[in-house]
Amino acid sequence: MDKKKVLVLNGSPKPVSDTMQLTGAFLKGLNAEDKYDVKIINVIEKNVQPCRGCFACMHSNEVFCPIEDDMREILSDIMAADVLIWSFPLYCYAMPSHLKAVLDRILPLNHMTMVKESDGRVHHAEKADVKEKKILVISGCGFPNWEGNFDGLRIMCRNCFGDAPVICVPETPMMNVPAAAPAADPLRARFTAAGVEFDQTGTLSPQTSGGLEWHMIPAEQYIAIVNSNG
Ligand SMILES: Cc1cc2nc3c(=O)[nH]c(=O)nc-3n(C[C@H](O)[C@H](O)[C@H](O)COP(=O)(O)O)c2cc1C
């Protein structure tokens, strides 16, 4: 039997991403039984130009964009994926601009036809040849937990990805500090357990999601450590 496909869009521009530590732990659980082919695209390495707003894509029945760049390959990987994971650091309360370019450029997956959901949300209808896929968002950030840091991102993700789980993790630079392992390793373990759950259910329970959005150390302690390092 063909393996299912997981596509990770890694939006960190860094060679060693804090957020990808969490995503890697999640993949370990998701693929514990080797059911998936996993492809990771480091978006920063790709040539993805900004959307030109021509709407040629939405007036075509094909998944088509007139811009000839790496987005063609990315679009075909997205269409082939059963699971799509957006993994990125929070930049100015949103996704990094090179990844936002990818998000803008998935417009060819939609028709111009508008659909109104029962909750009032309006979106474009997906093209017929775009199959159902499970989506997950994992975003790390440098601030400690504070109300509001992820609000803008959550609203954008809800509108773009519907009910897909959006996991927002504060203090993620700790994931790459060896001395922080006693605080970071339990979070890694939670991500691995969440990967198992996602494989089994195709989503994450609110309890599981909440347990991942975990500040590893109290905010005051985190701020003191950051400030003492200049
Ligand atoms: C340009 C820029 C903007 C950032 N904006 C935010 C922000 O709005 N909120 C926040 O908590 N952290 C912010 N950060 C910190 C990163 O989210 C943090 O360092 C994260 O751990 C980096 O993850 P990565 O290693 O996966 O790239 C920003 C960092 C950069 C470079």
PDBQT file of the ligand as one rigid body, heavy atoms in Angstrom, charges set to zero:
ROOT
HETATM    1  C1  LIG A 301      12.027  39.593  12.522  1.00  0.00    +0.000 C 
HETATM    2  C2  LIG A 301      11.616  38.882  13.784  1.00  0.00    +0.000 A 
HETATM    3  C3  LIG A 301      10.368  39.146  14.332  1.00  0.00    +0.000 A 
HETATM    4  C4  LIG A 301       9.971  38.466  15.492  1.00  0.00    +0.000 A 
HETATM    5  N1  LIG A 301       8.733  38.742  16.024  1.00  0.00    +0.000 NA
HETATM    6  C5  LIG A 301       8.333  38.122  17.159  1.00  0.00    +0.000 A 
HETATM    7  C6  LIG A 301       7.044  38.384  17.723  1.00  0.00    +0.000 A 
HETATM    8  O1  LIG A 301       6.233  39.143  17.205  1.00  0.00    +0.000 OA
HETATM    9  N2  LIG A 301       6.720  37.753  18.891  1.00  0.00    +0.000 N 
HETATM   10  C7  LIG A 301       7.573  36.885  19.514  1.00  0.00    +0.000 A 
HETATM   11  O2  LIG A 301       7.227  36.364  20.560  1.00  0.00    +0.000 OA
HETATM   12  N3  LIG A 301       8.783  36.563  18.961  1.00  0.00    +0.000 NA
HETATM   13  C8  LIG A 301       9.184  37.175  17.815  1.00  0.00    +0.000 A 
HETATM   14  N4  LIG A 301      10.410  36.865  17.243  1.00  0.00    +0.000 N 
HETATM   15  C9  LIG A 301      11.257  35.823  17.872  1.00  0.00    +0.000 C 
HETATM   16  C10 LIG A 301      11.157  34.439  17.167  1.00  0.00    +0.000 C 
HETATM   17  O3  LIG A 301       9.796  34.075  17.003  1.00  0.00    +0.000 OA
HETATM   18  C11 LIG A 301      11.887  33.396  18.018  1.00  0.00    +0.000 C 
HETATM   19  O4  LIG A 301      13.253  33.723  18.090  1.00  0.00    +0.000 OA
HETATM   20  C12 LIG A 301      11.710  31.964  17.530  1.00  0.00    +0.000 C 
HETATM   21  O5  LIG A 301      12.138  31.091  18.569  1.00  0.00    +0.000 OA
HETATM   22  C13 LIG A 301      12.537  31.680  16.292  1.00  0.00    +0.000 C 
HETATM   23  O6  LIG A 301      12.174  30.392  15.829  1.00  0.00    +0.000 OA
HETATM   24  P1  LIG A 301      12.980  29.587  14.701  1.00  0.00    +0.000 P 
HETATM   25  O7  LIG A 301      14.313  29.222  15.309  1.00  0.00    +0.000 OA
HETATM   26  O8  LIG A 301      12.129  28.406  14.433  1.00  0.00    +0.000 OA
HETATM   27  O9  LIG A 301      13.153  30.494  13.525  1.00  0.00    +0.000 OA
HETATM   28  C14 LIG A 301      10.827  37.523  16.100  1.00  0.00    +0.000 A 
HETATM   29  C15 LIG A 301      12.095  37.263  15.521  1.00  0.00    +0.000 A 
HETATM   30  C16 LIG A 301      12.480  37.924  14.387  1.00  0.00    +0.000 A 
HETATM   31  C17 LIG A 301      13.849  37.629  13.778  1.00  0.00    +0.000 C 
ENDROOT
TORSDOF 0
